[in-house]
């Protein structure tokens, strides 16, 4: 019996020591589809297996998340490239760790939804119609890209500022605006509630959201970063191999509306990779043109110095 107690004490001591040696990361997220691989990595213990003590910190708005990153309350975060460059421009010491989502044919993460009164209108019938979105954000960047892909000039839609997503959806469904730029699953919900979809961003071939980490995780040859990427890569692999296994987790953590839970697709997330210099230049050029940046930020400052 004494030997048994000693063995148990040794195991407990080793587990405690392992936790003490683990690299701690408080990682800020939003309840959106793009963060599902992070949820899988936490649920399946993949972070812990790679010597990481990761706490996913949920925020209900990008503003709260960004403030937490600025003030050092979190060590990394999920967000779009426009928000990322705004933080880098403010001197937040972080690097882009990897792309969490890039536009993928067949999986329309963003799109222009039509109000029920306009659900059968084509592009020609929407000239001058109101388009609800949030300006000076990735949504406006996408609106510009979508107009270009549709072959229309900027100003084709009458853009209307509606920052809060639930209000934007409600205004769309009650025909207070003609159309709205929405992310999934709200895009699918709008269609389910009687609206339509004019266009999606699925074929734009753009990196839209990224994961960022404080610069200290890239020190010592990027040991902390490498562990993070390894865990994330395994989560992406598991999602691709057995997507249905994680449907309930997606519904719970990514706020999939109940009517959509059974059929909404589990997205195939990209393997860990960094945005290209050309892609980053495209975002920055747009931000400079909108007055969001005065000067471009170098890739050396923005990107991970270690390849994922």
N, C-alpha and C positions, 0 to 999 in steps of 0.2 A: 504493500500500500504506500509506504514511504517513497519507494522508487517511482510509483505512479504520480504522486504529488510533485516530485522533483521534475519529472518529465513534463508535466503540465505547466509547471512554473517556468521551465526553460522555453517551452513553446510560446507562452504568453510574453516572456521577456523578449524573445526574438521578434514577435509580431509588433510589440511596442517599439522596439528599436527600428524596425522597418518603417513604421509610420513616422517615427521621428526623423528618419533620413529622407523621407519622401519630399519631393519638390512641391511646394504649395502654390496653387494658382486659384485666385478668385476670378472667375470668368463671367462677364456680364452678357446676358442674352435677352432676347425678346421672345414672346410666345408665337413664333412663326415657323413655317415649314423648313426654312433653311438651316435651322438649328437641330434638326432631328439626329444627325450623326453624333453630335455632342451628347444628346440624351441617351443614345444607344451606348456610347462609350462609358457613360456614368452607370447606366443600369446594368450593363454586362461586366462591370468591374475592370474595363480595359485600361482606364487611367491608373488604377491601383496596381495592375499587373506590370505597368511600365514605370513604377516608382514615382507616381504623381498623386498628390492629394488635391484633387480638383473639386471646387465648389462652384456649381452653376448658380449664379445670382440672377434672379428674374427681375426684369424691369418692365413696366407697363408703357413706357414711352422712350423714344430715342433720346430725348432731352435729358431725362433722368440718368440714362445709361452714360451719355457723354459727360455729364457733370461728374459722375462717379469715377470715370476714367481720368478726367482732368485733376481731380482732387486726390487720386491715389487710393480710392476705396476699393477698386478692383484692379487686377493685374493684366487683364486682357478682355477683349470683347468681340462680339459679332456685330457687323454693321455694313452699310453700303460704302462704296468708294468715295462718294461725295462727302459724307460725314467723316470718313477716315482722313481725307486730306484737310478738312477743316480743323480736326484735332492736331494733325501734324503741323499745320501752320501756326497753331497756338503753342507749339513747343512741347506737346505731350511726347515723352520718350518711349516710343513704341515702333515696331515694324509690322508690316503686313506679313502674316505667317503663312497663309494659303488662301486660295479662292474657295469659298464655301458653296457658291452657286454661280454658274454661268448659263446663259440662255441656251435651252436645249429643245430641239424640235420634238413636238409631241407632249411637252410639259410646260404649259404656258404660265409661268410664275407671275407675270404681270400682263395686263391688257386693258383695253378701253371697253367698258361695259356700257350698254345702252339702257336707258330708262324704258319701262314697260310700254309707254306711249310711242317709243321710237324703235321697238325691238325688230321691226321688219325693214327699217331704213338701211340703205346702202351708203357708201361713202359720199356719193353725190348729194344725197338727201340730208347729210349732216353738216354741210357748209354753213358756217356761222353759228352752229349750235353750241351751247355751253358745255365745257369740259371741266369738271371739277377735279382739282389736284392740289398738291402743296407745292408752292413755288420755291425756288432756290434750294431744291432738294433733288435726290435721285429721281423722283417722280417727274420733275420738269425736264431733267436730262433725258428720261425715257420718252417723254412726250415729243421732244424734238426729234429723237431717233425714229419714233414711230411715224411722225409726219413725213420724214424723209423717205422712210421705207414705203409709205403709202403713195408717194409721188405728189404730195401737196406742199404748198408753201407754208412757212410759219405764219400763224395768224388765221389759218383755215378754221380752227376752232376758237371760240371765245372762251379763253381760259378763266376759270373762276376759282379763287382761293378758298379751299375748304381743308384745313389742316388735319382735323381729327377724322380718322378713318370710319368709325361708326356713324358719325354725322354725315359723312360723304355718301356712305351706302344708303342711309335712310333718305337723304335728299334725292338720290337716284331713284329709289324704289317708289317714292311718292311724286315722281315727275317734277320735282323742283329744279332739277338740272337735266339737261338732255343726255349727258354721258358723264362718265367718271373713270379716271385711271385708278384701277384697283389691283391689289395683289391677290394671289390665291391664298385661302379658299374663298375669299369674298367674291372673286370673279365668278366662280361656279355658283355661289349662293345667289348672286344677282340674277343669273340665268334661271335658276330653280324658282325664284320668286317672280318670274314673269318678264324679266329683262332679256337683253340680248348681248352678244359680243361682237363688236365691230372689228377688232384687230388685237393680236397678242404680240408679245415681244419674243416669242420662242425661237424665231429664226434670225435674230439680230446678231448672234455670235458675240456676246459681250459678257465679261465677268461683272457681275452686279453686286454680289456681297462677298465679304472677306472675313477672316478671323485674324485678329491682331493680338500681339503679346508685347509686354514691356520689354525694353531692350536688355534687361538683365538675364532674360531667358536665352539669349543668343550668345552669352559669354561662355568661356571654357569650351570653345568649339561647338557651341550651340547644344550642349548636352540636354538641358531642359526642353528646348525646342524640339530636338530629335525625338525625345520620349513622347512629347505631345503629338507630333505628327504620326508616330508609329501607332499610337492608340487610335487616333482619328482614322488612319488608313484602314485599320482592322474593322472599325465601325462601319465605314463606307462599304467594305467588302461584304460584311454580314447583311447589310441592307440590300445589296444587290442579289445576294444568294438566297435570302429568305425574307423578302419584303413583307409578306403577310404576318410573319412572326411579330412584327413591330407595329402593326396597324393600331392596336389599342394604345400603345405608347405614343404614337403620332397623334391620335385623337385627343389624348389627355394633355400632352405638353405643347402641341402646336395649335390648339383651339380649333379643331375641325368641327363645324356645326353638326349637330346630331343627324339631320337629314342626309348629310354627305358621307358620314363615317364609313359606311359599308362599301362604297364604290369609289371614293376619292383615291387616286393613285398614290402609291408610295414611291416617291421620286428616286431615280437613280443618280445619286450624287457623284460629282467628279472626284477622281483620285487626287490626293494632295498635289497641288501645283501652284505656281505663282502667276499673277497676271504678267503679260508681256510689257516691255517698255512702250511699245506702240499703243497698247490698250490704255496704259496709264497716262500717256501723253494726250490721248483723245479726251479723257475725263478732265484732265487739267486744263486743256485748251478751252473746253466748254466753261469751266469754272472761271477762268480768267475773263472770258467774253461776258460773263454774267456779273463780274465784279466780286466774285466770291474769293478769289485769290488775286493777289497783286503780282506775284511771281511764281514760277513753277518750282516744285520741290523735287530734288534729285532722287533718282532711284536708290542711291546709296543711303539716303535718309529714310526713304519710304519702305523699301523692300528688305525682307530677311537677307542677311549676308550669307546665310547657309541655305543651300537648296533642299527642299523637302524630299 
